[in-house]
Amino acid sequence: MLPGPELTGRMLKLGLAAIADLAAVLLTPVVWLALWLLLQWMMAGGYVGAILSSMFLSAGRVVLVGAAHPAGYPYR
């Protein structure tokens, strides 16, 4: 006996969710590597690269300070 359309739809959604989760796990290191290489490329550039890299670095510092501070982001 074949499963009904409701069960088949749920199985399809679960399968697609599992595939999406697996893709996210596998692509995360690739994305971080691409961002790191992009940052290196921008830092090696001229004025535009310097401005963009300083924006990235300051954004990262804000995130790290906010995450490490016990009360959250200290400058509210």
C-alpha positions in Angstrom: 0.0 0.0 0.0 1.4 3.4 -1.0 1.4 6.4 1.5 -1.2 9.0 0.9 -0.5 12.4 -0.5 -0.3 14.1 2.9 2.4 11.7 4.2 4.2 11.9 0.9 4.2 15.7 1.1 5.6 15.6 4.7 8.3 13.1 3.6 9.2 15.4 0.7 9.5 18.4 3.0 11.6 16.5 5.5 13.9 15.3 2.7 14.3 18.8 1.3 15.0 20.2 4.8 17.6 17.5 5.3 19.3 18.3 2.0 19.3 22.0 2.8 20.8 21.4 6.2 23.5 19.2 4.7 24.2 21.8 2.0 24.5 24.5 4.6 27.0 22.4 6.7 29.1 21.5 3.7 29.1 25.1 2.2 29.9 26.9 5.4 33.7 26.4 5.3 33.6 27.3 1.6 31.8 30.6 2.3 34.1 31.5 5.2 37.1 30.8 2.9 35.7 32.9 0.2 35.0 35.8 2.6 38.6 35.5 4.0 40.1 35.5 0.5 37.9 38.5 -0.4 39.1 40.3 2.6 42.7 39.6 1.7 42.1 40.8 -1.8 40.5 44.0 -0.5 43.4 44.7 1.9 45.9 44.4 -1.0 43.9 47.0 -3.0 44.0 50.7 -3.1 41.8 53.2 -1.3 38.6 51.4 -2.0 40.1 48.2 -0.6 41.3 50.0 2.5 37.9 51.5 3.1 36.1 48.2 2.6 38.5 46.2 4.7 38.3 48.7 7.5 34.5 48.4 7.4 34.7 44.6 7.6 37.2 44.7 10.4 35.3 47.2 12.4 32.1 45.2 11.9 33.8 42.1 13.1 35.2 43.9 16.1 31.7 45.2 17.1 30.3 41.7 16.8 33.1 40.2 18.9 32.9 42.9 21.5 29.1 42.5 21.7 29.3 38.8 22.0 32.0 38.8 24.6 30.5 41.5 26.8 28.3 40.0 29.6 25.5 42.6 29.1 25.6 42.4 25.3 26.7 45.2 23.2 28.0 47.9 25.6 27.4 51.0 23.6 23.6 51.3 23.4 
